[in-house]
Structures are given as C-alpha cells and as structure tokens.
C-alpha cells in the first residue's frame, strides 16, 4: 500500500485514526501493531511470515545477549554474532541470491535454471533496525524488550517500515511505552504529510516520467542536451521521491506520538560529497557510521586505515542499495570522492574562500549527478554510454526526439520548482515572513490544503506512481 494512494489516504488512515483515538490509551500499541501488519500484508502477504520470523529471532537473541552480558565477553560476542548472521542471512538470501547465482553462471559459463527469488518490501530497512537493536543491547545502550509485541511494533511500525527513515531502538524504546499526542503534534503531522505528498506527486512523479522516457532509450539515439535533461530529471526525482516519503513518514509518526529524526537536510546545496552524505539519507549514513565505520576503527588508527574504512563503508552502502554491479560501482564512486576530499582537506570549511566554495559546489553537483546516472542505469554498459553522451563523447546516430519533446509547461514548472525547493530558500523565507503573523500562517495552511486536493487529483488521474526506494 502506497502512502500516495487513495486507499491509504481515504480508507486506511481515517479508519485507523478513529480506532486509535477512540479506544483507551492502553490499546494504542495493539492497534498500531495490527495496522502495521495489515499495511505490510496488503502488498506482501506471502512475506509476512518472513517478517514475523525476523521478529522472533531478534526477540530471543536480544534477551540472550542481555543475559550473556553478565557472563563472559566471549559468550556475549558469540550470541551477538549468531544474531547478526541470522539477520544478514535472511537479507542475503532474498536480496543477493539471484545476483550471486547469475555471476557464478557468467564466470563458469553455466546456465542455472532456478526460480528467481523475489525481494520482500522494506527488508533492508527492517533488517538494519533489527541489527541496531541487538548491538545496542550488547553495548549496554538499551535493554532487551521482554514484550514481544512491543518489539514487533518497533520492527513493523508502518510509517517507516518500507523505506525508512531507519529508526534505532534506543531512539524509540521510551516512546513505545510513554508517548502523548497533543493537538499541535497532530496538526504538524498532517501538514508534514501533505508537504511530503506534494513533493512526491507534483515534482518527483513529473520529473520521473521525463527520466523514464529518456533512460528507456539507447544513449546513441538522443542528444547530449537530452542526456543532461534525463540526468537532472532523475536527480530531482530521487530526491523529492525519497525525501517526500521521509516527510510523510515523519508526519505519520507525529500523528501517533512518535518522533522520528530528520532524514534529509537539503543535500543538493552541499559543497563536497562528504557534506552530501551528512545531508542525504541521514539515518542510513548515521547507521553505517555507528555500526560499521567506528567499529572498524574510524579515523582513530591511521590515515591509510581511515581510507580503507571509508572504502568498506561506501562499498557496503552500494551493496545495501541493491544486488547489481551498478550499485557496487555507485558506492565506490562515492568512496573515491570522499577519500580524495579527505586527502586534499577539501572538507574543511574554515579554510575555504567564497570563490572556492562556488567551485566546490559545482564539482559536487557534477559528482552526484553522474553518480545518479550510475544509480539509475539498468547496467554498467548503459551507464558508461550515457555518461559518454553527457560529456559529448558519443557519436549520436539516430536522434528520435528533440529536447522540446520532453519538456512542455508542466514538466518545465516541475523542474524549476524542484531546483528551487531543493535549496532552503523558500523554507527560510516562510520562517522569516510567517513568524508571528497570523494572516500569513493562515495563508500557508490554505496553500497546503490546496496542494492536498491537487495531489488527490493527480493520484486519481495518474497511473504513474512509483516509489524508488521500495525496491531496496
């Protein structure tokens, strides 16, 4: 079930809210757990058992890890290792089995006639949440949850179940037992949901249709200007698609009393790729930092070891995103720039002039746009050809459509709006002008209401409504 669907907005949420707020508070967690399982089973009923099995594993292992913390260090580490391996084995089978078999077949020239393994929705996200739960217990930063239903709610909580943000157990454990929903929280949640829905329906989907029309063609069949249009369109699509989903998830969390941390902070204004990753998918970056980079030694051992650790982290980031060589090289692409930036001290803001900031910002934009081409392309061969076209190095033989074919009024408005809204200009303007001025606040609320009905019209009339991160 998509957040941007009529079923979710006009059936699922109204029914859930009525039941949630009418029943006594002691039933809140039960209602949310049933709703979350229903939400997941709506789209993936056959994989519900996989999720329930994951919950059972982590419930048992979590208690064992806590009990073993009072035993020897070796026993505690052994139990934690078993728990981590069980979680990663489930993720590995569903996410990487096909990829591994295909590559083995390619190397040994063997055609394995096996049934393709289907990837369950959201498995990467709830697996990482489960891992953080076990590690936090091992580190003594959280207590094992003795109530299996509360642990199940943490893992399955529907607002962030499918595409994040990744929520660590220590951040939410208190909220499972003690949370209140004030009227202001409810209103903020609704507004935040509308903002996310607008990002998704009005900008991401419009830009996505342009990108899809271009990326489906052979790069030898369109001009360099069209190649850049496709790359820029996808750059806007993935940001507004994913940040829009995060906005909706954060808004829904507020409606039910949960406070999720921000997942995006205007990443496209970054001046380095290092800064980009501090602003993009913050929950994932934080997860890798706390549970992989720092345990590997971080930057505490030596400069060479720091480079190796960064290489491993971003290789893992690429692999986490998908079972494809594109994602592997996309992860290495980011690792390359981050290591170069650290080597030349480009990420030290105190030493940068305004002129240098402008140059670095242009460099960063080019780096992540080319990176998104790697991310979007169906395979490496296509990505290389596409990049060659962008650089004017490809001999275009048959140009089927000119630039004007892809850009009419609505797509052009969406692209311009996307570029402006990917910076904090509008949000800062609203904060400065609307602060304390009731008429402007009412005007802002009215605009949100209009956007909601416009989005509803888009949902009702359009069949194009993908969520990019659902396949991760």
Helices and strands as residue ranges (DSSP letters): H 6-7, I 8-12, H 13-22, G 25-27, H 28-44, G 45-47, H 48-68, H 73-108, H 123-139, H 148-156, G 158-160, H 169-177, H 183-198, I 199-204, H 205-215, G 219-221, H 224-255, G 267-269, H 273-279, H 282-288, I 289-293, H 294-296, H 303-321, H 325-343, G 349-351, H 354-376, H 380-390, H 403-406, H 409-421, H 425-434, H 438-461, G 468-471
